[in-house]
Amino acid sequence: MSPGRSSRPTEDRAVVECPLRGFRDVALFCVFDGHAGAGAADRAAALFPSLVAKRLGGRTPRADARANNNGAFEALRGAFLDADAAIARDVDGCAAAAVLVWRCPATGLAFAQAANVGDCRVALGRVGVDVAGRRADTARFLTEAHVVETNARERERLERDHGIAVAPGTVRVGGMRTT
């Protein structure tokens, strides 16, 4: 255990399926961060790969770099909704981050689609220190945390898409802590 770290057990679960079940050219990478215990993270980690595979419907996403228009975006979005519906009544929630990576069989080019729910984010690059001990972050965040306390766009999205008005500084929505 690192100095200054809590002795509490982690509520995080990681899932890597490479290749994703039933797909030779598709891989899935996920992290699930449990809230108030690891129950939801455990359930989501167990369910999510099969939900993504089912949502893909046997088809590798198209070789189209435009988000929302290649099959991967809707597969991840639908799998998040399916997982939530399957576990919402049984256990406390979890935040999640996922990346679906696929290779176009015709060209060999690789594509990726990132998605998240809650206060998890997906980054591409490296976060850490260099050999001299200086910060050496080259990461670029691909997703945005859904934290209403500090994210005006998330507050606007909740109001626009769900009719939920959230004041700046709010830390709970519907009884769920958002940070």
C-alpha positions as CSV (number, residue, x, y, z in Angstrom):
1,M,0.0,0.0,0.0
2,S,1.3,3.5,-0.9
3,P,2.0,6.0,1.9
4,G,-1.0,8.1,2.7
5,R,-3.4,5.7,1.2
6,S,-6.5,4.4,3.0
7,S,-6.5,0.8,4.3
8,R,-10.0,0.4,3.1
9,P,-10.4,-2.2,0.3
10,T,-10.8,-0.8,-3.2
11,E,-14.2,-0.5,-4.7
12,D,-12.8,-0.4,-8.2
13,R,-13.0,-3.3,-10.7
14,A,-11.2,-3.4,-14.1
15,V,-12.3,-5.5,-17.1
16,V,-10.2,-6.3,-20.2
17,E,-11.6,-8.5,-22.9
18,C,-9.2,-8.7,-25.8
19,P,-10.7,-10.0,-28.0
20,L,-14.3,-9.2,-26.9
21,R,-16.4,-12.3,-26.9
22,G,-17.4,-13.3,-30.4
23,F,-15.3,-10.6,-32.1
24,R,-11.9,-11.2,-33.5
25,D,-11.1,-7.5,-34.1
26,V,-12.7,-5.8,-31.1
27,A,-11.4,-5.2,-27.6
28,L,-13.1,-3.7,-24.5
29,F,-11.3,-2.0,-21.6
30,C,-13.3,-0.8,-18.5
31,V,-13.0,0.5,-15.0
32,F,-16.0,0.4,-12.6
33,D,-15.8,2.5,-9.4
34,G,-18.2,1.4,-6.8
35,H,-20.1,3.7,-4.5
36,A,-20.6,2.7,-0.8
37,G,-19.2,-0.8,-1.5
38,A,-18.0,-2.9,-4.4
39,G,-21.4,-4.6,-5.1
40,A,-22.4,-2.5,-8.1
41,A,-18.8,-2.5,-9.6
42,D,-18.7,-6.3,-9.3
43,R,-22.1,-6.7,-11.0
44,A,-21.3,-4.2,-13.7
45,A,-17.9,-5.7,-14.4
46,A,-19.5,-9.2,-14.7
47,L,-22.4,-7.9,-17.0
48,F,-20.8,-5.2,-19.2
49,P,-18.8,-7.2,-21.8
50,S,-21.7,-9.4,-22.7
51,L,-24.0,-6.4,-22.9
52,V,-21.6,-4.6,-25.3
53,A,-21.3,-7.7,-27.4
54,K,-25.0,-8.1,-27.6
55,R,-25.5,-4.4,-28.5
56,L,-22.9,-4.8,-31.3
57,G,-25.2,-7.5,-32.7
58,G,-22.4,-9.6,-34.2
59,R,-21.1,-6.6,-36.3
60,T,-17.7,-5.0,-35.8
61,P,-18.1,-1.2,-35.6
62,R,-17.7,0.6,-38.9
63,A,-14.3,2.1,-40.0
64,D,-15.7,5.6,-39.4
65,A,-13.9,7.9,-37.1
66,R,-17.0,10.1,-36.6
67,A,-18.4,9.5,-33.1
68,N,-22.0,8.5,-32.8
69,N,-22.0,7.2,-36.3
70,N,-20.1,3.9,-36.3
71,G,-22.1,1.6,-34.0
72,A,-19.6,1.7,-31.1
73,F,-21.1,4.8,-29.5
74,E,-24.6,3.3,-29.4
75,A,-23.3,-0.1,-28.2
76,L,-21.5,1.5,-25.2
77,R,-24.4,3.9,-24.4
78,G,-26.9,1.0,-24.6
79,A,-24.7,-1.3,-22.5
80,F,-24.5,1.4,-19.8
81,L,-28.3,1.8,-19.7
82,D,-28.8,-2.0,-19.7
83,A,-26.3,-2.5,-16.9
84,D,-28.0,0.2,-14.9
85,A,-31.4,-1.3,-15.4
86,A,-30.1,-4.7,-14.3
87,I,-28.4,-3.6,-11.1
88,A,-30.1,-0.4,-10.0
89,R,-32.6,-1.9,-7.6
90,D,-30.1,-4.4,-6.0
91,V,-27.0,-2.4,-5.1
92,D,-25.6,1.1,-4.7
93,G,-24.3,2.6,-8.0
94,C,-20.9,2.9,-9.6
95,A,-19.2,5.2,-12.0
96,A,-17.7,3.7,-15.1
97,A,-15.3,4.4,-17.9
98,A,-15.0,2.2,-21.0
99,V,-13.1,2.1,-24.3
100,L,-14.0,0.0,-27.2
101,V,-11.2,-0.6,-29.7
102,W,-11.6,-2.2,-33.1
103,R,-9.6,-2.9,-36.2
104,C,-11.1,-2.5,-39.6
105,P,-10.6,-5.9,-41.3
106,A,-10.3,-4.2,-44.8
107,T,-7.7,-1.6,-43.9
108,G,-6.1,-2.8,-40.7
109,L,-6.6,0.7,-39.1
110,A,-7.5,0.9,-35.5
111,F,-10.4,2.9,-34.1
112,A,-11.6,3.6,-30.5
113,Q,-14.7,4.9,-28.8
114,A,-14.5,6.1,-25.2
115,A,-17.5,6.6,-22.9
116,N,-18.1,7.2,-19.2
117,V,-20.8,7.5,-16.6
118,G,-20.3,9.5,-13.4
119,D,-17.0,10.9,-12.1
120,C,-14.8,8.6,-14.1
121,R,-12.9,9.9,-17.2
122,V,-11.0,8.3,-20.0
123,A,-7.6,9.7,-20.9
124,L,-5.2,8.9,-23.7
125,G,-1.6,9.4,-23.0
126,R,0.6,9.2,-19.9
127,V,0.0,10.7,-16.4
128,G,3.0,10.6,-14.0
129,V,6.5,11.9,-13.5
130,D,9.6,11.9,-15.6
131,V,13.0,10.4,-14.6
132,A,13.9,13.7,-12.9
133,G,10.7,13.5,-10.7
134,R,8.9,16.3,-12.6
135,R,5.2,16.1,-13.6
136,A,5.2,14.6,-17.1
137,D,1.5,14.5,-18.0
138,T,0.9,14.0,-21.7
139,A,-2.6,12.8,-21.3
140,R,-5.6,14.2,-23.2
141,F,-9.0,13.5,-21.6
142,L,-11.4,11.9,-24.1
143,T,-14.4,12.1,-21.9
144,E,-15.8,14.5,-19.3
145,A,-16.7,13.7,-15.7
146,H,-20.4,13.9,-15.0
147,V,-20.0,16.0,-11.8
148,V,-22.8,18.6,-11.3
149,E,-21.0,20.4,-8.5
150,T,-18.2,21.7,-10.8
151,N,-19.4,21.0,-14.4
152,A,-21.8,23.6,-15.8
153,R,-22.3,21.5,-19.0
154,E,-23.4,18.5,-16.9
155,R,-25.9,20.7,-15.0
156,E,-27.2,22.0,-18.4
157,R,-27.5,18.5,-19.8
158,L,-29.5,17.3,-16.8
159,E,-31.9,20.1,-17.2
160,R,-32.2,20.0,-21.0
161,D,-32.4,16.2,-21.4
162,H,-34.1,15.2,-18.1
163,G,-35.8,18.3,-16.8
164,I,-33.7,18.2,-13.6
165,A,-32.7,21.7,-12.5
166,V,-29.4,21.6,-10.5
167,A,-27.9,24.6,-8.8
168,P,-24.1,25.2,-8.9
169,G,-22.5,23.7,-5.8
170,T,-25.1,20.9,-5.5
171,V,-23.5,17.6,-4.5
172,R,-26.5,15.3,-4.6
173,V,-29.0,14.6,-7.3
174,G,-31.8,12.2,-6.5
175,G,-30.1,11.1,-3.3
176,M,-26.9,10.2,-5.2
177,R,-23.7,12.0,-4.4
178,T,-22.2,13.4,-7.6
179,T,-18.5,13.8,-6.5
